[in-house]
Every structure is written in C-alpha cells, then in structure tokens.
C-alpha cells in the first residue's frame, strides 16, 4: 500500500525552491524567512536547505502556516549568505476536482485492500472462485 500512497503524494505535489539573501548579525545563528507558498500539509519533513556559506548547517526551527514564516537555525554568525529552501507545495489548487479526488484516493485504496480478503472468502465459499 505504501508505494501507492507515495505515488499519490508525488503526483499531488511539486517541489518549490525559494532563494533568500540573508545576513546574520554578531552572535546570531538563526534567521526568519517568508516562503512564497505554503508547505504542503504543513509537512516540514520535506524542507531541504542549501547555503553558499560552507560553515552553515541550516536546519528547520519553526514554521507558521498562517504567515508562511520559517525560522532557520544553524547559521554562521555575522555572515551574508544565499539560502535556498526546497519544500513540497500542492500541484493543484485546493478546489480542483483532481485535488479533491487525490485527497480521498488513499482511503479508497485502503477500502479496496481491506475488502479483498472478505470478497475472496465469499467467492470461495459460494463456489464462484
């Protein structure tokens, strides 16, 4: 069931990359940026960071889905950098028919898998299998 769920997720999402030029002050190792789009289902596990400063180790700190504000920690203090953030976004508008169908597809798939065993047993005992 997992490969089907992953395929549905991959079909319904796109990867977006936002680039920010940010400067950390003396003694500061974190910054806040505002993403262009909302993270798909607020799944911060899809966040990937890249910095042009080799001593940076950027990491997720917090995310506000209402304002799309993302706090990033692990940055080198007193440095200007180009920070790239990759994250998953919805491939379709939330009101499109395909997005609504994709949202229900994992449930439909689960029902089909669960119904297979009882249907097979009924077919065996009624002589139709």
N, C-alpha and C positions, 0 to 999 in steps of 0.2 A: 504494500500500500504506500510505502514511503516514496518510491520513485514516482508514482502518480502524483502525490501531493507536491513533491519538489518540481515536477514538470508544470503543474498548475501555477505554482508560485512564480516560477521563472517566466511563464507566459504572461502573467498579470503584472509583472514589474519590469522596470528599466533601471539601469544603473546611471546615476547622475553624478557628475563631478563639478564641484564648486571650488574656485581658487580665490584665496583671500591673501592680501598683503597685510601682515600684522606685525606689530612691534611690541615686544615685552619690555617693561621698564626694569630698573635696577631692583633686584630681589623678587621680581615677578616671574613665575614659571607657568602661568596659565593665561588664557585669553577667552573672550566670548566672540562668537561669530553668529550671524543670522543666515541660515540656509535659505536658498531660493525657493525650494519646495519642501513640503512636509515629508518626513521619513515614512515609508510605507508601514502601516500598522504600528507606528512608533517602535519599530524593531531596531534598536540601537546596536544590535549584534552585527548588522550589515555595515556599520561605519568602518571605513578604512582611511587612514591618514598618511600623507606624504609631505615631507618638509624638505626644502632645499638646504637646510642647516643640518649638517651631519651629526651634531651633538644633540639635536632634538630627539625626543622619544614621545611623540604626541599620542595622547590617549583620551578616550571619552571620559568626561567627568559628570556632566548632566545635560539633560535636554528638556526643553519646554515645548510641547507640541502646539500650544496655542500661538506662541510668538515665533516658533521655529528657531529659538535661541539655543545654541550649542556651546557648552563650556568645554574647552580643551585644555588638558594639563600636560605636564611632561616637557615643557618647552624650555629652552635655554634663556636665562635672564639677560636683559639688556641687549636684545638682538632683533633685527628686522628680518623677516622671512617671507617666503611664498608658501602658504599652507594649502594643500589640496585635500579636499574631503570628498570621498566617494561614498554614496549611500543609495539604497533602493527607494524608488518612487513608483507610484501607481502608473501603469502603462496606459490605462483608460480612465476617463472621467468617472467619478463615483456614481453618476446617474445613468451611465450607459448600460444597455441590456447585457452586453458581454461581461461587464464587471460584476453585475448582479448574479449572472449565471456562474461565473468563476468563483464567487463567494460561496455559492451553495454546492459546487461540484465536489469538494471533499466529503461533505455529508452524504451526497447521493452515492458516491463511490463506496463509502463505508456501509451504507444500507445494502448495496448490491453484494458486497463481500459477505456480510452477515447473513443475508437471505439465501446465499448459495447453498450452505450446508443443509438447512431445513428443506429447501426445494429438492435437493438431491435425495434426501431421505424419503420424502414423499413420493418421488418418482420411483425409487427402488421398491417401496412397499406397495405401491399401487400397480406395479408391473409396467410402468411406462419408461423405464430406464434401461 
